[in-house]
Amino acid sequence: MLCMSANAAAAGTLYLVATPIGNLEDITRRALRVLAEVDIIACEDTRHTRTLLNHFGITTKTISYHEHNEHERALELATRLADGANVALVSDAGTPGINDPGFRLVRACITGGINVVPIPGATAFVSALVASGLPTDEFYFAGFLPPRRHARRLRLAALRTLPATLVFYEAPHRISDALTDARDILGEREAAVARELTKLHEEIARGRLSHLIARFTGEHAARGEMVLVIDRTVIADETTAAAGEQLKPDIAALVAAFEGEGLVPRAALKRAARELGLNRDEAYRRLVAERAQARRE
């Protein structure tokens, strides 16, 4: 029997069901039972999910729920749940709500007193993290890095001093640029790139950022969805010391990051100058130069 919240007995239950990220054997028996028992399955791509359901002989009705219709569909599904329907939410792969639609529906259910039950399973970034060989005691999952170089470098600068292993999703055609920017902004660090996890061509490449840049540049670039994992610690060696200035993040990136934290421009520049060991005049000159360069790019 499907479980139901005691304080919302008349309403249905929303199940957040994790599905495989590649290998179909990774789905749980509980997930299969719930998918077969609910009244409807909300999914990013009904065709993609139907392939999974057909493989396991599940005939439950499906409905689309993706980033382009999330606002309207969340209200519709919340109404169905309030009327007593049981709904399963799935993404195309992995755990729904992790860098995928789902937040609005979950919030609507919580607000309406509707029971929300997670059905745990595969998540790509967790699999990559634990297999990376990098510290797992503290980590920060940041989703996808911005596709444009300037915004990506700003984002990395904002995370530069975070005392945690950094985890990102990345597209294969941007992995080389992301690694290069990470090397420039964060400094030389140990890292790992995991691609095609649980699939036939699964690969976890480990090494310093500079080594991974070489591995994933040009003819050596690889296909498949990727997870980038970066250690929190900068490697202090001769190469890093010689690079000196190159390893320092753009001052424009730091200023923007500090302004994003609520500092006024003057205070943001002062803090960025202090972090980079610059006096105020030198910091200002570099800021003006970097912003002019960014406009030309």
ABEGO torsion letter per residue (X at the ends): XBBBBAAAAABBBBBBBBBBAABAAABBAAAAAAAAABABBBBABAAAAAAAAAAAGBABBBBBBBAAAAAAAAAAAAAAAAAGBBBBBBBABEBBGBGBBGAAAAAAAAAAGBBBBBBBBBBAAAAAAAAAGBBAABBBBAEBBBABAAAAAAAAAAAAABBBBBBBBBBAAAAAAAAAAAAAAAEBBBBBBBBGBGBAABBBBBEBAAAAAAAABEAABBBEBBBBBBBABBBBBAAAAAAGAAABBBAAAAAAAAAAAGBBAAAAAAAAAAAAGBBAAAAAAAAAAAAAAAAAX
